[in-house]
Amino acid sequence: MGGSRGLAALLLAAMLVLAACGRPGGAPDARTLAAAPAAGMAAAEMARGQGGQGEQQEAERRYLALKYALTVENTADALEAGWKSVVQRCQALGCELLEAGFTRSRDGASPRGELRARIAPKSLPDLLKAAEQGGTVVSNAVSSEDKTDQVIDAEARIKNTTELRDRLRAMLQNARGPLRDVIELERELARVQGELDTIHGLRKMLAAQTERNEVRIDFVARESFVSQRKVSPLRDAFNDIAELFLGSLAMLIRVAAGALPWLLVGVPLLWLALAWRRRRVARRKQAVPAPPDGAGPR
């Protein structure tokens, strides 16, 4: 648009000069000569103004990494079907899947699903609509991170490193010195090329973050009237009772196991001691003479 305006102004200036030359006498008047440079200057200023606006817009461009976080709620029975439909829709829209998984109900825990992907901004509304169809969106959050400084730094490093690599290549092609200098040039060229590849990888990662939106969708089960969370205190109480009973039983078993060796040794010893005592008492009774008949006390 700016280029067409500048061209029109230049054409206007040329037409003024030609019209002046076609007048009687073949020479333009003073007003025409004054108008022609003014038109040319206006065209130049317009072109410069349009170029300045382009440079300013390029300088003011911001590179933002947008992240969307949603929580979709549905019944436990329909949760997996809703998760699958959103994943399939995401793949159909050409999104980049970063993470996708579903955990089924087990041991009383509620099922859960998650989806994390990067998608083009133009396809984002379709994915959000699919998420709304997969259940009830109970939370929705958007965050952004400015990556402008990192992008500018990466592009400047790419430019400078590319120029250095090209100079090293030219020096290597024209190298006529000792073999040691040639090897050193090749080594430096390989190092610079590796650094350039690393910066290109960083710029590619920044482009993926800023040119596509990251979306995270969590799928949670809707609680029923008698939900697991409501009955969990009662279940925990029964678990505590069972744990106390089993703990006490385990303690008794440990005590019995610890006392068994002593019982195996102590019971026979006690029996032998009692038997020895009974025999001793019997011997004493036998050793005492019985009194004669009629010799009792008077």
Rosetta silent file (secondary structure, phi, psi, omega in degrees, C-alpha in Angstrom):
SEQUENCE: MGGSRGLAALLLAAMLVLAACGRPGGAPDARTLAAAPAAGMAAAEMARGQGGQGEQQEAERRYLALKYALTVENTADALEAGWKSVVQRCQALGCELLEAGFTRSRDGASPRGELRARIAPKSLPDLLKAAEQGGTVVSNAVSSEDKTDQVIDAEARIKNTTELRDRLRAMLQNARGPLRDVIELERELARVQGELDTIHGLRKMLAAQTERNEVRIDFVARESFVSQRKVSPLRDAFNDIAELFLGSLAMLIRVAAGALPWLLVGVPLLWLALAWRRRRVARRKQAVPAPPDGAGPR
SCORE:     score description
SCORE:     0.000 S_00000001
   1 L     0.000  -45.948  179.660    0.000    0.000    0.000 S_00000001
   2 H   -65.388  -38.230  179.970    2.804    2.392    0.938 S_00000001
   3 H   -64.918  -38.535  179.348    4.772    1.492   -2.244 S_00000001
   4 H   -66.533  -36.887  178.110    1.767    2.267   -4.488 S_00000001
   5 H   -66.406  -41.637  179.109    1.330    5.683   -2.831 S_00000001
   6 H   -64.347  -40.933  178.208    5.011    6.531   -3.370 S_00000001
   7 H   -63.686  -39.055  178.590    4.818    5.418   -7.005 S_00000001
   8 H   -64.083  -38.586  179.591    1.726    7.570   -7.572 S_00000001
   9 H   -66.634  -40.733  177.973    3.522   10.598   -6.172 S_00000001
  10 H   -64.047  -41.424  176.837    6.518   10.026   -8.438 S_00000001
  11 H   -62.391  -37.944  177.919    4.229    9.645  -11.446 S_00000001
  12 H   -62.418  -41.357  179.521    2.500   12.880  -10.475 S_00000001
  13 H   -65.099  -42.482 -179.951    5.833   14.693  -10.390 S_00000001
  14 H   -64.353  -39.197  179.318    6.822   13.298  -13.799 S_00000001
  15 H   -64.984  -36.983  177.750    3.467   14.316  -15.282 S_00000001
  16 H   -63.082  -41.914 -179.015    3.936   17.858  -14.000 S_00000001
  17 H   -68.190  -43.050 -179.947    7.347   18.132  -15.645 S_00000001
  18 H   -64.394  -40.487  178.826    6.101   16.651  -18.925 S_00000001
  19 H   -63.248  -36.326  179.345    3.094   18.938  -18.951 S_00000001
  20 H   -68.976  -37.955 -179.718    5.350   21.912  -18.416 S_00000001
  21 H   -68.766  -26.899 -179.299    7.653   20.853  -21.232 S_00000001
  22 L   -82.203   -5.205  178.945    4.693   20.551  -23.588 S_00000001
  23 L   -74.597  161.915  176.915    3.615   24.139  -23.024 S_00000001
  24 L   -55.740  135.769 -179.349    4.469   26.891  -25.564 S_00000001
  25 L    97.984  -18.403  174.178    8.097   27.796  -25.251 S_00000001
  26 L    70.214    7.487 -178.230    9.036   24.230  -24.203 S_00000001
  27 L  -123.041  138.632  178.794   10.205   25.304  -20.729 S_00000001
  28 L   -73.197  151.907  177.203    8.419   24.708  -17.459 S_00000001
  29 L   -81.533  177.840 -174.294    7.433   27.662  -15.321 S_00000001
  30 H   -68.410  -38.534 -178.856    8.764   28.283  -11.830 S_00000001
  31 H   -64.810  -36.821  179.014    5.705   26.883  -10.082 S_00000001
  32 H   -68.472  -42.649  178.587    6.001   23.624  -11.990 S_00000001
  33 H   -64.393  -34.116  178.407    9.680   23.271  -11.217 S_00000001
  34 H   -73.103  -35.207 -177.639    8.976   23.970   -7.597 S_00000001
  35 H   -72.073  -33.462 -176.703    6.104   21.499   -7.510 S_00000001
  36 H   -64.583  -51.758  177.065    8.094   18.645   -9.102 S_00000001
  37 H   -62.073  -34.415  179.802   10.853   18.433   -6.453 S_00000001
  38 H   -64.480  -41.198  178.970    8.233   18.879   -3.764 S_00000001
  39 H   -65.900  -41.074  177.886    6.262   15.942   -5.153 S_00000001
  40 H   -63.153  -41.637  178.014    9.427   13.879   -5.408 S_00000001
  41 H   -64.398  -38.775  178.626   10.368   14.765   -1.836 S_00000001
  42 H   -63.579  -40.383  178.564    6.856   13.907   -0.685 S_00000001
  43 H   -64.218  -43.178  179.758    7.108   10.540   -2.407 S_00000001
  44 H   -63.523  -44.093  179.108   10.475    9.865   -0.814 S_00000001
  45 H   -62.077  -39.331  179.639    9.218   10.917    2.591 S_00000001
  46 H   -64.203  -44.263 -179.976    6.130    8.711    2.145 S_00000001
  47 H   -63.526  -42.370  178.175    8.248    5.712    1.167 S_00000001
  48 H   -63.629  -38.228 -179.977   10.610    6.373    4.075 S_00000001
  49 H   -64.256  -42.522  178.705    7.648    6.704    6.401 S_00000001
  50 H   -66.306  -39.785  177.432    6.200    3.400    5.256 S_00000001
  51 H   -65.094  -39.604  177.869    9.582    1.693    5.603 S_00000001
  52 H   -63.275  -38.048  178.009   10.019    3.172    9.060 S_00000001
  53 H   -64.103  -39.499  178.707    6.619    1.855   10.072 S_00000001
  54 H   -63.469  -43.793  178.802    7.588   -1.636    8.874 S_00000001
  55 H   -65.634  -38.358  179.985   10.829   -1.541   10.834 S_00000001
  56 H   -66.283  -41.842  177.971    9.016   -0.200   13.900 S_00000001
  57 H   -62.870  -39.382  178.868    6.370   -2.914   13.663 S_00000001
  58 H   -66.048  -38.457  179.884    9.094   -5.542   13.360 S_00000001
  59 H   -70.408  -31.609 -178.026   10.908   -4.057   16.357 S_00000001
  60 H   -87.232   -1.220 -179.619    7.692   -3.916   18.406 S_00000001
  61 L   -66.195  134.103  179.046    6.698   -7.515   17.635 S_00000001
  62 L  -110.160  140.553  178.054    6.377   -9.593   20.768 S_00000001
  63 L  -106.904  105.842 -175.602    6.909  -13.341   20.945 S_00000001
  64 E  -111.960  136.508  174.416    4.507  -14.735   23.538 S_00000001
  65 E  -100.000  105.921 -177.098    4.161  -18.336   24.662 S_00000001
  66 E   -92.914  137.588  179.408    0.469  -18.791   25.490 S_00000001
  67 E  -129.346  131.661  178.792   -0.680  -21.652   27.709 S_00000001
  68 E  -114.767  135.103  179.318   -4.280  -22.741   28.265 S_00000001
  69 E  -127.745  123.773 -179.183   -5.335  -24.964   31.180 S_00000001
  70 E  -127.214  151.669  172.221   -8.800  -26.545   31.373 S_00000001
  71 E  -124.292  120.023 -177.787  -10.507  -28.991   33.720 S_00000001
  72 E  -109.000  129.528 -178.051  -13.319  -31.080   32.227 S_00000001
  73 E  -112.708  139.138  178.513  -15.716  -32.919   34.523 S_00000001
  74 E  -155.248  170.061  177.577  -17.908  -35.876   33.542 S_00000001
  75 L   -66.515  156.962 -177.266  -19.424  -38.996   35.056 S_00000001
  76 L   -61.312  -34.302 -178.324  -17.032  -41.854   35.803 S_00000001
  77 L   -73.866  -33.752 -176.320  -18.631  -44.041   33.121 S_00000001
  78 L   -97.890   -0.061 -174.066  -18.474  -41.411   30.358 S_00000001
  79 H   -67.349  -44.183 -177.506  -15.134  -39.871   31.275 S_00000001
  80 H   -66.403  -38.802  178.583  -12.943  -42.156   29.158 S_00000001
  81 H   -63.598  -41.139  177.146  -15.147  -41.757   26.076 S_00000001
  82 H   -64.392  -39.632  178.095  -14.955  -37.954   26.392 S_00000001
  83 H   -63.075  -43.912 -179.844  -11.177  -38.108   26.782 S_00000001
  84 H   -63.534  -39.319 -179.067  -10.814  -40.294   23.669 S_00000001
  85 H   -65.550  -38.401  179.660  -12.987  -37.964   21.587 S_00000001
  86 H   -69.659  -40.318  178.634  -10.882  -34.923   22.537 S_00000001
  87 H   -63.289  -43.558  179.169   -7.611  -36.757   21.784 S_00000001
  88 H   -64.369  -39.521  178.307   -8.912  -37.860   18.374 S_00000001
  89 H   -66.423  -37.624  178.403  -10.088  -34.333   17.592 S_00000001
  90 H   -62.704  -43.611  178.460   -6.705  -32.965   18.608 S_00000001
  91 H   -65.527  -37.698  179.009   -4.946  -35.363   16.245 S_00000001
  92 H   -65.828  -30.243  179.818   -7.340  -34.463   13.428 S_00000001
  93 L   -82.259   -1.416  177.565   -6.511  -30.778   13.899 S_00000001
  94 L    79.123   27.574 -179.577   -2.801  -31.511   13.473 S_00000001
  95 L   -79.518  161.439  178.151   -1.752  -30.705   17.008 S_00000001
  96 E   -97.298  109.403 -178.387    1.524  -31.878   18.506 S_00000001
  97 E   -74.330  122.547  175.721    0.791  -34.320   21.317 S_00000001
  98 E   -98.343  -35.132 -178.940    3.106  -33.809   24.271 S_00000001
  99 E  -162.393  134.786  177.572    1.345  -36.032   26.797 S_00000001
 100 E  -152.507  128.595 -178.521   -1.853  -38.050   26.845 S_00000001
 101 E  -162.198  156.323  178.851   -2.953  -40.671   29.362 S_00000001
 102 E  -139.842  132.537  179.006   -5.952  -42.107   31.165 S_00000001
 103 E  -112.539  118.516 -178.442   -6.054  -43.904   34.538 S_00000001
 104 L   -78.507  163.781 -178.480   -9.044  -46.147   35.103 S_00000001
 105 L   -65.416  132.345 -178.596  -10.847  -46.573   38.401 S_00000001
 106 E  -157.359  135.984  178.548   -8.983  -48.928   40.727 S_00000001
 107 L    55.773   37.794  177.312   -9.012  -49.595   44.476 S_00000001
 108 L    82.686   -5.553 -179.839  -11.752  -47.026   45.004 S_00000001
 109 E   -81.158  147.286 -179.575   -9.844  -44.210   43.254 S_00000001
 110 L   -76.026  148.121  177.059  -11.672  -42.088   40.685 S_00000001
 111 L   -69.276  152.387 -179.755  -10.634  -42.314   37.004 S_00000001
 112 E  -143.327  150.886  175.844   -8.554  -39.483   35.598 S_00000001
 113 E  -141.309  156.197  179.335   -7.366  -38.388   32.184 S_00000001
 114 E  -147.398  152.261  178.354   -4.998  -35.745   30.863 S_00000001
 115 E  -145.886  128.181  176.619   -4.025  -34.226   27.553 S_00000001
 116 E  -133.581  125.019 -173.876   -1.170  -31.804   26.852 S_00000001
 117 E  -153.015  163.338  171.386   -0.510  -30.620   23.312 S_00000001
 118 E  -112.027  137.664 -174.583    0.618  -27.699   21.152 S_00000001
 119 E  -143.426  151.084  178.346   -1.775  -26.469   18.492 S_00000001
 120 L   -65.453  143.852 -178.398   -1.942  -23.676   15.928 S_00000001
 121 H   -56.782  -33.156 -178.743   -3.908  -20.617   17.137 S_00000001
 122 H   -70.040  -24.391  179.634   -6.404  -20.940   14.274 S_00000001
 123 H   -94.902   -5.266 -177.436   -7.278  -24.505   15.371 S_00000001
 124 H   -62.082  -43.725  179.269   -7.486  -23.704   19.083 S_00000001
 125 H   -58.243  -36.696  179.590  -11.240  -22.808   19.123 S_00000001
 126 H   -66.102  -38.260  179.128  -12.115  -26.185   17.567 S_00000001
 127 H   -68.748  -40.220  177.998  -10.143  -28.038   20.246 S_00000001
 128 H   -65.327  -36.103  176.975  -11.754  -26.019   23.042 S_00000001
 129 H   -65.647  -39.483  177.032  -15.170  -26.749   21.560 S_00000001
 130 H   -64.227  -36.234  177.479  -14.353  -30.477   21.524 S_00000001
 131 H   -65.536  -38.206  177.361  -13.344  -30.234   25.182 S_00000001
 132 H   -65.974  -33.222  177.952  -16.702  -28.646   26.029 S_00000001
 133 H   -75.422  -20.826  179.700  -18.480  -31.496   24.235 S_00000001
 134 L   -83.362    1.527 -179.938  -16.483  -34.078   26.205 S_00000001
 135 L   159.773 -158.783  179.296  -17.944  -32.927   29.525 S_00000001
 136 E  -104.498  122.723  178.805  -18.440  -29.845   31.652 S_00000001
 137 E   -78.179  111.119 -176.826  -15.591  -27.318   31.763 S_00000001
 138 E   -97.271  -16.348  176.522  -15.308  -26.434   35.449 S_00000001
 139 E  -151.346  147.323 -177.272  -12.127  -24.321   35.231 S_00000001
 140 E  -149.641  123.491 -177.633  -10.357  -22.394   32.487 S_00000001
 141 E  -137.478  148.123  178.498   -7.103  -20.448   32.808 S_00000001
 142 E  -130.640  135.473  176.777   -4.751  -18.673   30.385 S_00000001
 143 E  -136.723  155.625 -179.505   -1.151  -17.649   31.019 S_00000001
 144 E  -137.481  150.133  177.860    1.534  -16.123   28.824 S_00000001
 145 E  -132.499  126.899 -177.317    5.314  -15.908   28.934 S_00000001
 146 E   -80.058  119.423  179.858    7.264  -13.314   26.959 S_00000001
 147 L  -109.829   15.573 -173.510   10.004  -14.941   24.878 S_00000001
 148 H   -61.116  -47.609 -178.112   10.920  -11.828   22.876 S_00000001
 149 H   -62.038  -39.616  179.788   14.350  -11.301   24.412 S_00000001
 150 H   -67.214  -38.733  179.638   15.281  -14.945   23.939 S_00000001
 151 H   -66.838  -45.283  179.886   14.145  -14.911   20.295 S_00000001
 152 H   -62.269  -42.327  179.013   16.049  -11.698   19.506 S_00000001
 153 H   -64.223  -42.076  179.898   19.160  -13.021   21.202 S_00000001
 154 H   -64.921  -41.807 -179.600   18.937  -16.348   19.341 S_00000001
 155 H   -67.218  -38.306  177.204   18.470  -14.647   15.960 S_00000001
 156 H   -65.497  -40.926  178.094   21.410  -12.293   16.608 S_00000001
 157 H   -65.730  -36.815  177.539   23.603  -15.229   17.601 S_00000001
 158 H   -63.937  -43.251 -179.412   22.539  -17.127   14.473 S_00000001
 159 H   -63.896  -48.722 -177.265   23.466  -14.169   12.272 S_00000001
 160 H   -66.902  -41.428 -179.138   26.854  -13.582   13.907 S_00000001
 161 H   -68.994  -34.757  177.296   27.746  -17.265   14.070 S_00000001
 162 H   -65.045  -42.812  177.454   26.744  -17.799   10.438 S_00000001
 163 H   -62.677  -41.090  178.048   29.001  -14.947    9.341 S_00000001
 164 H   -64.465  -41.135  178.339   31.866  -16.379   11.370 S_00000001
 165 H   -62.813  -41.855  179.683   31.327  -19.821    9.862 S_00000001
 166 H   -64.753  -39.115  177.899   31.335  -18.393    6.335 S_00000001
 167 H   -64.822  -40.896  178.486   34.583  -16.514    7.004 S_00000001
 168 H   -64.863  -38.149  177.143   36.177  -19.670    8.373 S_00000001
 169 H   -63.182  -42.444  178.743   35.076  -21.608    5.298 S_00000001
 170 H   -64.479  -41.400  177.570   36.590  -18.970    3.018 S_00000001
 171 H   -63.557  -38.922 -179.609   39.833  -19.010    5.000 S_00000001
 172 H   -68.312  -36.578  178.978   39.941  -22.795    4.842 S_00000001
 173 H   -68.196  -31.752 -177.266   39.423  -22.819    1.070 S_00000001
 174 L  -100.792   11.047 -176.796   42.233  -20.296    0.575 S_00000001
 175 L   -69.289  129.442  177.998   44.544  -21.770    3.213 S_00000001
 176 L  -129.047    9.997 -175.778   48.114  -22.188    1.930 S_00000001
 177 L   -86.577 -161.079 -179.986   49.952  -22.340    5.230 S_00000001
 178 L   -66.375  159.878 -178.890   51.271  -25.244    7.284 S_00000001
 179 H   -62.253  -33.255  179.825   49.180  -28.329    7.876 S_00000001
 180 H   -62.239  -39.883  178.695   48.891  -27.450   11.564 S_00000001
 181 H   -67.921  -36.781  179.101   47.120  -24.180   10.722 S_00000001
 182 H   -65.606  -43.192  178.677   44.754  -25.986    8.355 S_00000001
 183 H   -64.012  -39.736  178.305   43.856  -28.521   11.039 S_00000001
 184 H   -64.310  -38.232  176.629   43.278  -25.741   13.537 S_00000001
 185 H   -64.256  -43.999  178.371   40.957  -23.988   11.068 S_00000001
 186 H   -62.153  -39.807  179.029   38.989  -27.188   10.506 S_00000001
 187 H   -65.377  -42.396  178.925   38.679  -27.716   14.249 S_00000001
 188 H   -67.234  -37.387  177.959   37.442  -24.167   14.791 S_00000001
 189 H   -64.178  -40.707  178.105   35.007  -24.494   11.884 S_00000001
 190 H   -64.826  -39.074  179.365   33.570  -27.693   13.380 S_00000001
 191 H   -65.289  -44.742 -179.794   33.162  -25.998   16.763 S_00000001
 192 H   -65.094  -39.382  178.824   31.409  -22.987   15.242 S_00000001
 193 H   -65.129  -40.086  176.380   29.139  -25.237   13.153 S_00000001
 194 H   -63.054  -41.453  177.351   28.181  -27.221   16.270 S_00000001
 195 H   -64.286  -38.541  178.557   27.393  -24.005   18.119 S_00000001
 196 H   -65.486  -40.241  177.714   25.302  -22.806   15.174 S_00000001
 197 H   -63.707  -38.305  178.120   23.322  -26.074   15.148 S_00000001
 198 H   -64.256  -42.434 -179.864   22.650  -25.687   18.868 S_00000001
 199 H   -67.447  -37.818  176.441   21.367  -22.136   18.410 S_00000001
 200 H   -61.974  -40.396  176.467   19.172  -23.269   15.513 S_00000001
 201 H   -62.645  -40.560  177.095   17.690  -25.935   17.795 S_00000001
 202 H   -63.909  -41.934  179.210   17.005  -23.313   20.464 S_00000001
 203 H   -66.386  -36.072  177.250   15.335  -21.049   17.914 S_00000001
 204 H   -65.234  -39.728  177.871   13.225  -23.946   16.674 S_00000001
 205 H   -65.543  -41.607  177.711   12.089  -24.684   20.219 S_00000001
 206 H   -64.427  -36.736  177.414   11.208  -21.015   20.774 S_00000001
 207 H   -64.754  -39.514  178.404    9.262  -21.019   17.502 S_00000001
 208 H   -64.553  -33.070 -178.876    7.286  -24.059   18.664 S_00000001
 209 H   -78.731  -31.933 -174.598    6.447  -22.262   21.909 S_00000001
 210 H   -97.783  -27.812 -178.948    5.483  -18.920   20.368 S_00000001
 211 H   -89.097  -14.158  176.453    3.902  -19.954   17.070 S_00000001
 212 L  -127.116  151.071  178.933    1.713  -22.625   18.708 S_00000001
 213 E   -95.646  136.070  177.659   -0.409  -22.512   21.836 S_00000001
 214 E   -90.617  131.743 -177.348    0.103  -25.077   24.572 S_00000001
 215 E  -124.963  131.549  174.470   -3.107  -26.621   25.904 S_00000001
 216 E  -123.754  124.289 -179.124   -3.481  -28.800   28.990 S_00000001
 217 E  -123.573  122.837  176.454   -6.827  -30.495   29.670 S_00000001
 218 E  -104.754  131.457 -179.911   -7.471  -32.503   32.844 S_00000001
 219 E  -107.989  120.636 -178.402  -10.426  -34.896   32.886 S_00000001
 220 E  -124.665  153.071 -178.742  -11.903  -35.628   36.333 S_00000001
 221 E   -84.495  140.834  176.740  -14.878  -37.742   37.427 S_00000001
 222 L   -77.664  134.696 -178.197  -17.986  -36.089   38.805 S_00000001
 223 L   -73.203  137.276  176.239  -18.744  -37.183   42.369 S_00000001
 224 L   -82.792 -178.987 -178.749  -21.932  -39.177   42.936 S_00000001
 225 L   -61.888  -46.301  174.490  -24.321  -38.734   45.873 S_00000001
 226 L  -104.617   85.878 -175.276  -22.425  -41.344   47.897 S_00000001
 227 L   -87.903  166.938  179.426  -18.965  -40.547   46.675 S_00000001
 228 H   -63.261  -34.039 -179.272  -15.728  -42.122   47.632 S_00000001
 229 H   -68.053  -31.939 -177.947  -14.719  -38.962   49.455 S_00000001
 230 H   -76.330  -34.519 -178.682  -17.837  -39.034   51.624 S_00000001
 231 H   -91.557   -3.194 -177.266  -17.491  -42.669   52.665 S_00000001
 232 H   -63.678  -35.321  177.251  -13.751  -42.526   53.062 S_00000001
 233 H   -61.516  -41.213  178.121  -13.846  -41.614   56.824 S_00000001
 234 H   -65.677  -41.744  178.288  -15.910  -44.719   57.603 S_00000001
 235 H   -63.564  -39.106  178.474  -13.675  -46.862   55.452 S_00000001
 236 H   -64.977  -36.678  179.268  -10.625  -45.403   57.158 S_00000001
 237 H   -63.833  -45.625  177.790  -12.124  -46.207   60.598 S_00000001
 238 H   -63.632  -36.757  177.595  -12.636  -49.871   59.664 S_00000001
 239 H   -64.677  -38.216  178.071   -9.148  -49.982   58.253 S_00000001
 240 H   -65.697  -41.021  178.816   -7.776  -48.609   61.532 S_00000001
 241 H   -62.321  -46.762  179.228   -9.682  -51.256   63.557 S_00000001
 242 H   -62.349  -37.449  179.897   -8.374  -54.042   61.356 S_00000001
 243 H   -66.787  -40.694  178.389   -4.884  -52.613   61.579 S_00000001
 244 H   -65.090  -43.304 -179.779   -5.019  -52.470   65.419 S_00000001
 245 H   -62.632  -47.702 -179.260   -6.339  -56.035   65.658 S_00000001
 246 H   -66.050  -34.054  176.527   -3.742  -57.412   63.309 S_00000001
 247 H   -65.037  -42.440  177.951   -1.044  -55.436   65.088 S_00000001
 248 H   -65.165  -41.997  178.232   -2.040  -56.896   68.466 S_00000001
 249 H   -62.214  -40.145  178.228   -2.177  -60.403   67.017 S_00000001
 250 H   -64.482  -37.448  178.049    1.248  -59.925   65.518 S_00000001
 251 H   -64.571  -42.479  177.863    2.551  -58.767   68.903 S_00000001
 252 H   -62.365  -41.377  178.820    1.154  -61.887   70.613 S_00000001
 253 H   -62.562  -40.432  178.468    2.760  -64.115   68.006 S_00000001
 254 H   -64.288  -41.727  179.207    6.082  -62.368   68.559 S_00000001
 255 H   -64.051  -43.563  178.901    5.785  -62.820   72.343 S_00000001
 256 H   -64.494  -40.616  178.776    4.898  -66.497   71.949 S_00000001
 257 H   -64.750  -35.088  178.719    7.749  -67.032   69.524 S_00000001
 258 H   -73.865  -32.109 -177.866   10.139  -65.374   71.961 S_00000001
 259 H   -86.230  -17.169 -175.906    8.914  -67.388   74.956 S_00000001
 260 H   -58.937  -45.760  178.874    8.771  -70.779   73.232 S_00000001
 261 H   -60.195  -38.947  179.418   12.492  -71.620   73.587 S_00000001
 262 H   -68.604  -34.887  177.178   12.370  -70.796   77.294 S_00000001
 263 H   -67.005  -39.323  179.669    9.246  -72.907   77.726 S_00000001
 264 H   -63.771  -31.207  179.053   10.864  -75.851   76.005 S_00000001
 265 H   -92.397  -40.149 -172.985   13.770  -75.683   78.439 S_00000001
 266 H   -73.333  -38.854 -178.222   12.057  -74.333   81.552 S_00000001
 267 H   -63.373  -47.551  176.298    9.070  -76.701   81.742 S_00000001
 268 H   -61.826  -39.373  178.088   11.179  -79.906   81.850 S_00000001
 269 H   -63.372  -42.658  178.205   13.511  -78.346   84.413 S_00000001
 270 H   -63.239  -40.129  178.783   10.564  -77.308   86.580 S_00000001
 271 H   -64.505  -42.543  178.324    9.075  -80.798   86.317 S_00000001
 272 H   -63.584  -39.289 -179.908   12.390  -82.383   87.301 S_00000001
 273 H   -65.935  -41.049  178.683   12.720  -79.980   90.222 S_00000001
 274 H   -67.755  -39.081  178.707    9.251  -80.817   91.521 S_00000001
 275 H   -65.403  -41.098  178.033    9.863  -84.534   91.106 S_00000001
 276 H   -63.204  -38.518 -179.976   13.135  -84.292   92.997 S_00000001
 277 H   -67.438  -40.553  178.482   11.401  -82.388   95.769 S_00000001
 278 H   -64.012  -41.290  178.219    8.668  -85.002   96.064 S_00000001
 279 H   -65.105  -37.119  179.524   11.221  -87.825   96.302 S_00000001
 280 H   -65.506  -43.513  179.311   13.170  -85.948   98.937 S_00000001
 281 H   -64.139  -37.330  179.559   10.090  -85.411  101.056 S_00000001
 282 H   -67.097  -38.341  178.146    9.221  -89.085  100.703 S_00000001
 283 H   -64.606  -39.802 -179.407   12.690  -90.143  101.838 S_00000001
 284 H   -64.018  -39.603  179.269   12.472  -87.941  104.921 S_00000001
 285 H   -65.863  -36.862  178.956    9.206  -89.462  105.879 S_00000001
 286 H   -70.956  -31.111 -177.769   10.640  -92.930  105.509 S_00000001
 287 H   -73.759  -23.867  179.474   13.713  -92.024  107.577 S_00000001
 288 L   -80.138  118.995 -179.263   11.659  -90.965  110.660 S_00000001
 289 L   -68.452  145.253  179.823   10.918  -94.168  112.858 S_00000001
 290 L   -79.705  144.904  179.402    7.335  -94.777  113.758 S_00000001
 291 L   -69.979  147.051  179.479    6.543  -94.761  117.577 S_00000001
 292 L   -66.654  162.408 -179.198    5.888  -98.226  119.338 S_00000001
 293 L   -69.983  134.398 -179.374    2.376  -99.305  120.127 S_00000001
 294 L    72.832   11.102  179.803    1.096  -97.947  123.406 S_00000001
 295 L  -101.283   27.903 -179.800    4.058  -95.682  123.887 S_00000001
 296 L   -74.993  171.413  178.864    2.152  -92.577  123.388 S_00000001
 297 L   -65.431  142.497  179.604    2.342  -89.761  125.836 S_00000001
 298 L   -87.080    0.000    0.000    0.639  -90.172  129.147 S_00000001
